[in-house]
Amino acid sequence: MTIRRKLLNFGNRSTDFRIGTGAFSELSKMLAGAVGRPCRAFMIADTELDEALLVQVRRSLIDAGYRVDELMLDGLEAARFTSVSRAYERLAAAGITSEDLVLGVGPAAVCSLAAFASHGWCGGTSCALIPTTLDAMVRLPTQMEPLSVAGDAHAVSVSPQVSLVVCDLNLVVSSDVEANGMGYVLICAAHLAESRKCWEGFAGTVEGLAQHGEIAFIDAICTAQTSRLNTAKSASPSARRAFMYGQTTARALSACLGDAAIQPYRLYAEGMRFEARLAVDVCDFSVDEMFAQDDHLEDLGIEELSFALDADAFIDALRAERFRRANRFQLALPKHPGIIRLSSVEDEVLERHARAFLASRCP
């Protein structure tokens, strides 16, 4: 059993990140240290989790000295901002104070709701997370999944302030690409954003991930945490937008295609592929690095997506998505491994690449 500990230092706070196969065997001890003195805990958990896992978490909380109350939500409910009020009502009924613990257990949406609710409760209450999917393990220490408001699926978010994140690889290491795909995409983007050395060594990491190696998963996720921490802490507002890489295009494709059968990770990968091609023209991003990204995604089992889409509709969707969140049309594009920055894209360049990209995807 290998459990690795990584302290993510945000300056005025830190997150204790634990990861490994069988990490739940020490869960009670970890949770006991999440607050000054265990008293009450409020668990927000996914309704679709295995009951045996929930029983183990409840027992760990009780063994650590907590009295446990809980709220069970599915992923769709947890992603809505209206669920925040429901969570606050239950926190009040349970008598949770700023010295107690809010625990999120489940995929990214459920854990993000727990992180958001704890952030505002009593001016800030300690929060611990037990992510059960690979993408949640990669994302949650540095970025919550936004809550939806009035039909906007990505409207509300805060920077998570989490005391403890516990990742048990037994939940993900043997899963297929349908379950791990979004996590793979986030890991790939994080390695590209970290440094040239990190990116050049990523081919070996991809091989280990494809073979479901425990150490490969630990190394990949921990490296992703370092990269994402550096992005979140950057003094440059442009550099902090590196998390956007691939997102704008992915959301535009989702709006245009409207096909719920297409897994979000495939749209995200297509977003990275398209924006890397823009970066070659706009930022002098290396063509070799662009093809290396394509190869890494393919090796992880994320193949190119085939679809038919009008170029004008795609460009309009890109602009609509970006202007929903900013007053200028800028995309987070890689200049070279280790540098992803907001960059302006001229109309002619955008149109040329959009038409070429869509032609290559036409069935």
C-alpha positions, 0 to 999 in steps of 0.5 A: 500500500502506497499513500503519498502526502502532498501539501498544497501551499496557497500562501495564507492556507494549505490543503493536505492532499493524500493519494494512494491505493487503500487510502481509506484504511487511514481515513479516520485518522486523516479526518480527525486531523481536519479540524481542531477538535472533532465534534460535528460533521456534515456529509454531502454525498452522491446518491449513486455511490456504493453503499459500502463506501458510504458506510466506511466513510460514516464509520470513519467519521464516527471513529474520529469523534464526529456526530454525523448528519448528511445530505444525499444528492445526485450529480444533476442536483448538486450542479444547480445553485438552488441546491446551495440553499438546501445545503445551508438549511440542512447545515443550520438544522444540524447545528454546524458551526465554523469549528465543525467539518463539511465533507464532500463525497462523490464526483466533482459536482457533489464535492464542489457543492460541499466546497462552495457551501463550506466557504460561506457557512459561518464565514468559512467552515473546514472542508474535506473532500473524498473525490470518487472520480479521476477528474475530481481528484485532479480538479478539486484542490484548485478548482470547483466545478461551477454551479448552474444558474438560469440555464448557464451551466458554468455561472458560479464558482469560488476558489475552493478552500479545502483542508483535506483531500483524500484520493483512494486509487482503488476507485479509478485505477482500473477504470476504462476511458469512459470513466477516466477520460476527463481526468486524462484530459485534465492531466494532459493539460496540466503537464503541458502547462507545467514546464518543458521538462514535465511535458517531455516526460509525459510520454512515459506517464501516458504509457503507465496510465494506459497500463493502469499502473498505480505509481503512474497514477500517483505521479501524474495526479501529483504533478497535475496538482503542482501545475494547477497550484502554480496556475492558481497562485500566479501573480499574472491574471492572464496566467491564472486563465490557463485552466481555460485551455480547451474549455471555450471550444468544448462549451461551444461544441456542446452548444452547437452539437447538442448531443447528450450522448457525446461524453464531455471529455471528448469535447474537452479533448477536441477543444484542446486540439483546436486551440493548439492549432490556433496557438501554432498560428497565434503564439508560434506554438511548436507544430511538433508539440501540437502533434505530441498532444494529439498523440498523447490523447490518442494513446490514452484512448481519446480518439478524434470526434467525427461530426458535421458542423457549420463553420459560421455557427461554430464561430458564433458559438465560440464568440458567444461563449467567450463574451458571456464571461469577458468583454474581449475575445481572448483564448487561453493558448499555449506559447510553449510547454510551461506557458499558457496565456490569454491571447487575442485571435484575429477574425481571419485566423479564427475563421481559417482554422475553424473551417480547416478543423471542421473539415477534418472532423466531417464524417 
